[in-house]
Amino acid sequence: MNDSIRRIHGSCHCGNIRFTFDWSGGDGKIPVRAFGCDMCTKHRGVWTSNSRGQFDMTVEDESEVSRYRFGTKTADFHVCRVCGVVPIVTCAIDGRD
């Protein structure tokens, strides 16, 4: 298996919510999942995860971010109140975000 690390940078439009995700291993392809829930369907969201990866999120103004949970209440959609973008969804799996 390849032990290379690929760094992914992302943010909402205004930059209030920013993140880096170091994708560890693999063949260079990052698999994504599209869920059929209303939230993901309406936002056309696709998501990925990697238990070997390293994730860091920075929020400039916490008062301008809301967290939305629905249905199973297992994931937090981080919504920027300034620009309306959902740049990241987090959940805890086996005690890790």
Buried (B, 14 or more C-beta within 10 A) or exposed (E): EEEEEBEEEEBBEBEBBBBBBBBBEBEEEEEEEEEEEEBBEEEEBEEEBBEEBEBEBEBBEEEBBEEEEEEEEEBBBBBBEBBEBBBBBBBEEEEEE
